[in-house]
């Protein structure tokens, strides 16, 4: 038999294998539909934003169209001198449109930022809540740093996409469409020349996006590894271990190697597609020169085209460059973010191994006395262990309410395992665990956990005050109840001797206290909870 939690990832070859498995983003069915569903609670704000974006984008094109009127009707009319009155009207109208468009931009930016950040917050809370429902075995086989990376790095990585993508796609699409319509109105022949390369650019952009998505998945996995290294090595326990074995240089080397890999991936991700965008920029910037050349050919050939039309067309075409580049960048960002969304939804799709039965009952409704625990031929094997590596094999016993039972055995005999099977933190491989006369699988886990108090060998205290650590068990407890629990654990006088008493900060995992003091505070915390068992 063996104790402990088992199933954890090891360093070296196993760690590299795991990283290679995670290098590609997982396949998540209906990913796009699920991302869109995240915005459902904010449909109203998005609708208002859409109207504002469309208005702002459309208004931005009108001044370019007015340029033709400025040249052909106000500055250089067919007969007579410049029409100053008309010029003033047109200029005033253009300025007014600029001011109105800027105001609409500010308002829609506030709305999109509000929606995007709320969706990001909702997603982070939803992921955290889901992870809280996972069974203990999940956390024994998954590094804490990896979990933290999903919550912080992955969700944080999609935040800008959630905030800016909607308005960027909508606004730039409207601008592109409005600009193309305006160009066709001015001269359809020049428009054909201006857009002839667009289909080729779209095809190349899709290919670049696929490459960036793969690199993004690898970069995020490397960042996850760095987060795990930081969490392990720079915790109090990690520093104590590193110091006791004089392995600081080794840990620094591991971190430096992974950082080098991360930097390389970030550089590749940053440079991926830069050549493509440089080519796009050159092509779009060269179009006005081609338009001038073509206009000269038209005029030489007797085609009727005015100077105002040429200036207006190049102004509108110049306005087409930014939204086209922005749309292509957004398309790449979306493809890149899909790898992060896939990693997030991979965790959201994890099914907890231990869930309540549809007809589960509360402990109070169980047939036997609350506090009675019975093991009937219970066998247990930790996840990932071999068939012949059972920790418990056909264990049977009964613990009556008020009875004190001690389990004696060698290290790894399964004493701790029994404690975790009783409140169903683990599921028995075979046999049955009964609490209050009912199979624990027929009881609501929340009710079962409320009925049991556990003080583990590895005492966990939050980096907070002694009072806050105690109140975690019973937030509404009075000062007298706190003192009574601490007296019962023989720690009250020790706490009172501290300069800050119950407001003393215990430090990371309680390392400012001695081992015995931590254990007694943990006992006091359970006494304050006062469960039946």
C-alpha positions in Angstrom: 0.0 0.0 0.0 1.1 3.6 -0.5 -0.1 6.9 0.9 0.1 10.4 -0.2 -1.8 11.9 -3.1 0.0 10.3 -6.1 -0.5 11.0 -9.7 1.5 14.3 -9.7 3.7 15.3 -12.6 7.4 14.7 -12.3 10.3 16.8 -13.6 12.6 15.9 -16.5 11.3 13.6 -19.2 7.7 13.5 -18.0 7.6 17.3 -17.8 8.9 17.6 -21.3 6.4 15.1 -22.6 3.5 16.9 -21.0 4.7 20.2 -22.5 4.9 18.6 -25.9 1.4 17.3 -25.6 0.2 20.8 -24.7 2.1 22.6 -27.4 -0.9 22.6 -29.7 -4.2 24.2 -28.8 -6.9 21.6 -27.9 -9.7 21.1 -30.3 -12.9 22.5 -28.9 -16.2 21.9 -30.8 -18.2 25.0 -31.7 -15.6 27.3 -30.2 -16.7 30.4 -32.1 -20.3 30.0 -31.1 -19.3 29.6 -27.4 -17.2 32.7 -27.5 -20.1 34.7 -29.0 -22.3 33.3 -26.2 -20.1 35.0 -23.6 -21.5 38.3 -24.8 -25.2 37.3 -24.4 -25.8 39.1 -21.1 -24.7 42.4 -22.7 -26.8 42.4 -25.9 -28.3 45.8 -25.1 -25.0 47.6 -24.8 -23.6 45.8 -27.8 -26.6 46.9 -29.9 -26.0 50.5 -28.9 -22.3 50.2 -29.5 -23.0 48.7 -33.0 -25.2 51.7 -33.9 -22.5 54.2 -32.7 -19.7 52.3 -34.5 -21.7 52.3 -37.8 -22.5 56.0 -37.5 -18.9 56.9 -36.6 -17.5 54.9 -39.4 -20.0 56.3 -42.0 -19.4 59.9 -40.9 -15.7 59.4 -41.2 -16.0 58.8 -45.0 -18.2 61.8 -45.8 -15.5 64.5 -45.4 -13.4 62.7 -48.1 -16.4 62.9 -50.4 -16.8 66.6 -49.7 -13.2 67.1 -50.9 -14.5 66.7 -54.5 -17.1 69.5 -53.8 -14.4 71.7 -52.3 -12.2 71.4 -55.4 -14.7 71.4 -58.2 -17.4 73.7 -56.8 -15.7 76.0 -54.2 -12.1 76.4 -55.2 -12.1 75.8 -59.0 -15.7 76.2 -60.2 -16.4 75.8 -64.0 -16.9 79.6 -64.3 -15.9 82.5 -62.2 -13.6 82.7 -59.2 -13.6 80.7 -56.0 -16.9 80.5 -54.1 -15.8 81.5 -50.6 -19.3 81.2 -49.1 -19.6 77.7 -50.3 -16.1 76.9 -49.2 -16.8 78.1 -45.7 -20.0 76.0 -45.5 -18.1 72.9 -46.7 -15.2 73.4 -44.3 -17.6 74.0 -41.4 -19.5 70.8 -42.3 -16.3 68.8 -42.5 -15.1 70.1 -39.1 -18.5 69.4 -37.6 -18.4 65.8 -38.9 -15.0 65.3 -37.4 -16.1 66.6 -34.0 -19.3 64.4 -34.1 -17.3 61.3 -35.1 -14.8 61.9 -32.4 -17.5 62.2 -29.8 -19.2 59.0 -31.0 -15.8 57.3 -30.8 -15.3 58.2 -27.2 -18.8 56.9 -26.3 -18.4 53.6 -28.1 -14.9 53.1 -26.7 -16.3 53.4 -23.2 -19.1 50.9 -24.0 -16.8 48.4 -25.6 -14.3 48.6 -22.8 -17.1 48.2 -20.3 -18.5 45.1 -22.0 -15.1 43.6 -22.8 -13.7 43.8 -19.3 -17.0 42.5 -17.8 -16.9 39.5 -20.1 -13.3 38.9 -19.2 -14.2 39.1 -15.5 -17.2 36.8 -16.0 -15.0 34.3 -17.8 -12.3 34.4 -15.1 -14.9 33.9 -12.3 -16.6 31.2 -14.2 -13.3 29.3 -14.7 -12.4 29.8 -11.0 -15.8 28.6 -9.9 -15.6 25.5 -12.1 -12.2 24.6 -10.8 -13.5 24.8 -7.3 -15.9 22.0 -8.2 -13.1 19.7 -9.4 -12.2 16.7 -7.3 -9.0 16.6 -5.2 -7.3 14.2 -7.6 -7.3 16.9 -10.3 -5.2 19.2 -8.1 -2.8 16.4 -7.2 -2.0 15.7 -10.8 -1.9 19.3 -12.1 0.7 21.8 -11.1 -0.7 24.9 -9.2 1.3 27.2 -11.5 -0.3 25.6 -14.6 -3.8 26.3 -13.1 -2.8 29.8 -12.2 -1.6 30.4 -15.7 -4.9 29.4 -17.2 -6.7 31.8 -14.8 -4.3 34.7 -15.2 -2.3 34.5 -18.4 -4.8 32.8 -20.7 -7.8 34.8 -19.6 -5.7 37.9 -19.6 -4.4 37.1 -23.0 -7.9 37.2 -24.5 -8.9 40.3 -22.6 -7.9 42.7 -25.4 -9.6 40.6 -28.0 -12.8 40.6 -26.0 -12.6 44.3 -25.5 -11.6 45.6 -28.9 -12.5 42.9 -31.5 -16.2 43.6 -31.9 -15.9 47.3 -32.5 -12.7 46.9 -34.6 -14.4 44.4 -37.0 -17.6 46.3 -37.2 -16.2 49.8 -37.4 -13.4 48.9 -39.9 -15.8 46.8 -42.0 -18.3 49.7 -42.3 -15.4 52.1 -43.1 -14.1 49.7 -45.8 -17.6 49.2 -47.3 -18.4 52.9 -47.2 -15.0 53.8 -48.7 -15.5 51.3 -51.5 -19.0 52.6 -52.2 -17.6 56.2 -52.3 -14.8 55.1 -54.6 -17.3 53.5 -57.0 -19.4 56.6 -57.0 -16.4 58.8 -57.8 -15.0 56.4 -60.5 -15.6 52.7 -60.8 -12.6 52.1 -63.2 -10.2 53.6 -60.6 -11.8 51.4 -58.0 -11.1 48.2 -59.9 -7.4 49.1 -60.0 -7.3 50.0 -56.3 -8.8 46.6 -55.1 -7.3 44.2 -57.6 -4.8 42.7 -55.1 -7.2 42.3 -52.1 -8.2 38.6 -52.8 -4.6 37.6 -52.8 -3.9 39.4 -49.6 -6.8 37.7 -47.8 -5.6 34.3 -48.8 -2.0 35.0 -47.5 -3.4 36.6 -44.3 -5.3 33.3 -43.5 -2.1 31.3 -43.8 -0.1 33.8 -41.6 -2.9 33.5 -39.0 -2.6 29.8 -38.8 1.2 30.0 -38.2 0.7 32.7 -35.5 -2.0 30.6 -33.8 0.4 27.6 -33.5 3.2 29.8 -32.1 0.8 31.5 -29.7 -0.2 28.1 -28.3 3.4 27.1 -27.7 4.2 30.5 -26.2 1.3 30.3 -23.8 2.3 26.8 -22.7 5.9 28.0 -22.1 4.4 30.9 -20.0 2.4 28.3 -18.1 5.6 26.4 -17.4 7.3 29.6 -16.1 4.4 30.4 -13.9 4.6 26.9 -12.4 8.4 27.2 -11.8 7.9 30.5 -10.1 5.1 29.2 -7.9 7.2 26.1 -6.9 10.6 27.7 -6.5 9.8 31.1 -5.0 7.3 29.9 -2.4 8.5 29.6 1.2 8.6 25.8 0.9 10.5 26.0 -2.4 13.1 28.4 -1.0 13.6 26.2 2.0 14.1 23.2 -0.2 16.4 24.9 -2.6 18.5 26.3 0.2 18.7 23.0 2.1 20.0 21.2 -1.0 22.0 24.2 -2.3 20.2 24.0 -5.7 19.7 27.7 -6.4 22.0 27.5 -9.5 20.0 24.5 -10.8 16.7 26.3 -10.4 18.0 29.5 -11.9 19.3 27.4 -14.9 15.9 25.8 -15.4 14.2 29.1 -15.3 16.7 30.7 -17.6 16.4 27.9 -20.2 12.6 28.2 -20.2 12.8 32.0 -20.3 15.0 31.7 -23.4 12.5 29.5 -25.0 9.7 31.9 -24.1 11.6 34.9 -25.5 12.3 33.0 -28.7 8.6 32.2 -29.1 7.5 35.8 -28.3 9.9 37.1 -30.9 8.6 34.6 -33.5 5.0 35.6 -32.6 5.8 39.3 -32.9 7.6 38.9 -36.2 5.1 36.4 -37.7 3.3 38.3 -40.5 5.4 41.5 -40.3 6.7 40.8 -43.8 3.1 40.3 -45.0 2.0 43.6 -43.5 5.0 45.4 -44.9 4.1 44.2 -48.4 0.4 45.2 -47.8 1.6 48.7 -46.7 3.8 49.1 -49.8 1.0 48.0 -52.1 -1.7 50.2 -50.5 0.7 53.2 -50.3 1.7 52.8 -54.0 -1.9 52.8 -55.2 -2.3 56.6 -55.2 0.7 56.9 -57.5 -0.8 54.3 -59.8 -4.1 56.2 -59.7 -2.4 59.5 -60.7 -0.7 57.6 -63.6 -4.0 56.1 -64.7 -5.8 59.4 -64.3 -3.2 60.9 -66.6 -3.9 58.2 -69.2 -7.6 58.8 -68.9 -7.2 62.5 -69.4 -4.9 62.0 -72.4 -7.4 59.6 -73.9 -10.2 62.1 -73.5 -11.9 60.5 -70.6 -13.9 63.1 -68.5 -12.4 63.2 -65.0 -11.9 66.3 -62.9 -9.1 67.2 -60.6 -11.5 67.2 -57.6 -12.5 63.6 -58.4 -8.9 62.5 -58.5 -8.1 64.2 -55.2 -11.3 62.9 -53.6 -10.6 59.4 -54.8 -7.1 59.2 -53.5 -8.3 60.7 -50.2 -11.0 58.0 -49.9 -8.5 55.3 -51.0 -6.0 56.5 -48.4 -8.7 56.2 -45.8 -9.1 52.6 -46.9 -5.6 51.6 -46.0 -5.9 51.9 -42.2 -9.2 49.9 -41.8 -7.9 47.2 -44.2 -4.7 46.8 -42.2 -6.7 46.8 -39.0 -9.0 44.1 -40.2 -6.1 41.9 -41.3 -4.4 42.4 -37.9 -7.7 41.7 -36.1 -8.1 38.5 -38.1 -4.6 37.4 -37.1 -5.3 38.4 -33.4 -8.6 36.4 -33.5 -6.8 33.3 -34.9 -4.1 33.7 -32.3 -6.6 34.2 -29.5 -8.5 31.0 -30.5 -5.6 29.0 -29.1 -6.1 30.8 -25.7 -9.8 30.4 -25.8 -9.4 26.7 -26.6 -7.1 26.3 -23.5 -9.7 28.1 -21.3 -12.7 26.1 -22.6 -10.6 22.9 -22.2 -10.7 23.5 -18.5 -14.3 24.6 -18.5 -15.2 21.3 -20.2 -13.5 19.2 -17.5 -16.1 17.0 -15.9 -15.8 16.7 -12.1 -15.3 13.0 -11.2 -17.2 13.4 -7.9 -20.7 14.9 -8.3 -24.0 14.7 -6.4 -26.5 12.0 -7.5 -29.8 13.5 -8.8 -31.6 12.3 -5.7 -28.9 13.0 -3.2 -30.0 13.9 0.3 -28.7 16.0 3.2 -26.9 14.3 6.0 -29.7 15.3 8.4 -32.1 13.1 6.3 -29.8 10.0 6.5 -31.2 7.0 8.3 -28.4 6.6 10.9 -27.0 8.8 13.6 -25.0 11.8 12.3 -21.3 11.0 12.9 -21.4 7.3 12.4 -18.8 6.2 9.8 -18.6 2.8 8.3 -16.2 1.3 5.7 -17.5 -1.9 4.0 -14.8 -3.8 2.1 -13.3 -0.5 0.8 -10.4 -0.6 -1.7 -8.8 2.4 -3.1 -6.1 3.1 -5.8 -4.9 6.6 -6.5 -5.5 7.9 -10.0 -2.6 6.9 -12.3 -1.5 4.0 -10.0 -1.1 0.5 -11.4 -3.7 -2.3 -10.8 -1.5 -3.8 -8.1 -0.7 -0.5 -6.4 -3.8 -0.2 -4.2 -3.5 2.0 -1.1 -6.4 0.3 0.7 -7.6 -3.3 0.1 -10.9 -4.6 1.5 -10.8 -2.3 4.6 -13.8 -2.5 6.9 -14.6 -0.8 10.3 -17.2 1.2 12.1 -16.8 4.4 14.1 -19.7 5.3 16.3 -20.6 8.9 17.3 -18.5 10.0 20.3 -16.0 7.2 19.7 -12.3 7.9 19.3 -10.4 5.8 16.8 -6.7 5.9 16.0 -5.3 4.3 12.8 -1.8 3.0 13.3 0.5 1.9 10.5 3.7 2.5 8.6 4.2 5.5 6.3 2.1 5.0 3.2 -0.3 2.5 4.8 -3.3 4.6 3.9 -4.1 6.4 7.2 -4.6 9.8 5.5 -6.4 8.2 2.6 -9.1 7.0 5.0 -9.6 10.5 6.3 -10.2 11.8 2.7 -12.5 8.9 1.7 -14.9 9.6 4.6 -16.0 13.0 3.4 -15.8 11.8 -0.2 -12.9 13.9 -1.2 -11.9 10.8 -3.1 -14.1 8.1 -4.4 -13.6 4.5 -3.3 -12.4 2.2 -6.0 -14.7 -0.6 -4.7 -16.8 -1.2 -1.6 -18.8 1.4 0.2 -18.2 4.3 2.6 -21.3 5.1 4.8 -21.9 8.2 6.8 -24.9 8.4 9.1 -26.0 5.1 7.7 -26.1 6.3 4.1 -23.7 5.7 1.3 -21.7 8.9 0.8 -22.5 8.7 -2.9 -26.2 9.3 -1.9 -25.4 12.4 0.2 -25.0 15.9 -1.0 -21.3 16.7 -0.9 -21.9 20.2 0.5 -23.9 18.7 3.4 -21.3 16.0 3.9 -18.4 18.4 4.0 -20.2 20.6 6.5 -20.4 17.6 8.8 -16.7 16.8 8.9 -13.7 18.6 10.2 -10.2 17.7 9.1 -6.8 18.8 10.4 -4.3 17.5 7.9 -0.6 16.8 8.5 0.3 19.6 6.2 -1.4 22.6 7.9 -2.5 25.3 5.5 -2.9 28.8 6.8 -3.6 31.9 4.6 -1.3 34.8 4.4 -3.6 36.8 6.7 -4.2 37.4 10.4 -4.8 34.6 12.9 -8.3 36.0 13.3 -9.0 35.8 9.6 -7.7 32.3 9.4 -10.0 31.2 12.2 -13.0 33.0 10.9 -12.6 31.1 7.6 -14.4 28.2 9.4 -17.2 30.3 10.8 -17.3 33.9 9.4 -20.1 35.0 11.8 -18.2 33.8 15.0 -18.0 36.2 17.9 -14.7 37.1 19.7 -15.8 34.9 22.6 -16.3 31.9 20.3 -12.8 32.5 18.8 -11.3 32.6 22.2 -13.1 29.4 23.4 -12.0 27.5 20.3 -8.4 28.6 20.8 -8.5 27.7 24.5 -9.7 24.3 23.5 -6.7 23.9 21.2 -4.4 25.3 24.0 -3.2 28.2 21.8 -5.0 31.2 23.2 -2.3 32.2 25.7 0.4 31.9 22.9 -1.7 34.2 20.6 -2.2 36.7 23.4 1.6 36.9 23.9 2.0 38.2 20.4 2.2 42.0 20.1 -0.8 42.1 17.7 -2.6 39.2 19.3 -5.3 37.7 17.1 -4.4 40.3 14.4 -0.9 38.9 14.0 -0.2 38.1 10.3 0.9 34.5 10.0 2.8 34.9 6.8 2.8 32.7 3.7 1.4 29.3 4.7 1.8 30.3 8.3 5.6 30.2 8.2 5.9 33.0 10.8 4.6 30.5 13.3 6.2 27.3 14.6 5.0 24.0 13.4 3.2 23.3 16.7 1.5 26.7 16.7 0.2 26.2 13.2 -1.2 22.8 14.1 -3.0 24.2 17.1 -4.5 27.1 15.1 -5.7 24.6 12.6 -7.3 22.5 15.4 -8.9 25.7 16.8 -10.3 26.4 13.4 -12.0 23.0 13.2 -13.2 23.4 16.8 -14.8 26.7 15.8 -16.6 25.0 12.9 -17.8 22.4 15.4 -18.8 19.6 13.0 -20.3 16.3 14.2 -17.1 14.5 13.1 
